[in-house]
Amino acid sequence: MSTSLLYHGFGLVGYRYVRSTYEEGKVIFTVRHKREKLHCPECGSRDLILRGCSPRRFRTVPIGSKVIFLSLDVQRVACRRCDTIRQVDLGFADSRFSYTRAFERYVLELSKHMTILDVARHLSVSWDVVKDIQKRYLQKKFSRPVLKDLRYLAIDEIAVKKGHHYVTVALDLESGAVIFVGDGKGADALEPFWNRLCHSPAQVEAVAIDMSPAYMSAVLDHLPGATVVFDHFHVVKLFNDKLSNLRRDLYREAKDELQKNVLKGTRWLLLKNPGNLDEKKGEKERLAEALRMNEPLYTAYYLKEDLREVWTQPDKKEAEKVLDEWIRKASSSGISILTTMAEDPLRLQYRS
């Protein structure tokens, strides 16, 4: 085997081919360091003393259906310049692992088209090997995303481990990339992110958050020039929570047993999108009856549907018109949940 094939086929530079052997369907290529190519892994000096070898075998890319290994006595050297005693760097592999970098690249390429289990079976390696290769690649590529081009930011918290633990996530809304994950929830979890962001040249124009006062305060402190946006999900969720409270209050205050029976069990019907109501189960009829018998609930329900229209508008100008009209209706309704929703926090979603 020529030195050129070692380089072009397996990415080996600075090695000599020694021999090929065959073991139970495996092909083992034995290679050796070129003495003149050895250098100190710390200072790069070639003034070295050889201090023995450690035999290693590395899995590399297959040839056809054949499993291929590279066998090498990894050289240990003592440097006369810096007094370091270490194994030399291999170049073609990380000495912590039993496979080459070329094999890692091959696994990642296959992973674009196959499951972890399929890749493992195809290459006759364990599931853990494929998973570890993918994990290191993702950590290297995404663990510290570049913030310099960040313009539109979203911040939210999610529950993990069945709700017993929370993480706070920051997202680049243009690229869709997760740019930060903080342990816990609330403003404190974002402190490491703000520290990184203040040292970057990023010009954040808008931040989407929920209506948490802690998030509001943190964003206004660290990004005073950015527009604060309350997204569709959180605004509608807030309204739905208030709508549920209104239904509960009406049920508690109802003196007529018939009215109570009509309101009972209608919570999820109020929260569903009208198009998702199941006609076969009579959900539309049950909801219509509850709304007919309770005027405040009727008004609140249909204003909830009107609120969704803000996000269907073609541009900011039209959205402002729809929102201003919604605020006018809500403010004049005399229903507490609507007048509360019509106050300034809602207006922040289009303030520039």
Secondary structure, DSSP 4 states (H G I P E B T S, - for coil): --HHHHHHHH---SEEEEEEEEETTEEEEEEEE-GGG---TTT----EEEEEEEEEEEEEEEETTEEEEEEEEEEEEEETTT--EEEPP-SSS-TTSSB-HHHHHHHHHHHTTS-HHHHHHHHT--HHHHHHHHHHHHHHHHSS---TT--EEEEEEEEETTTTEEEEEEEETTT--EEEEEESSSGGGGHHHHHHHHTS-----EEEE-S-HHHHHHHHHH-TTSEEEE-HHHHHHHHHHHHHHHHHHHHHH---HHHHHHHTT-HHHHHS-GGG--TTTTHHHHHHHHHHH-HHHHHHHHHHHHHHGGGGSSSHHHHHHHHHHHHHHHHTS--HHHHHHTSHHHHGGG--
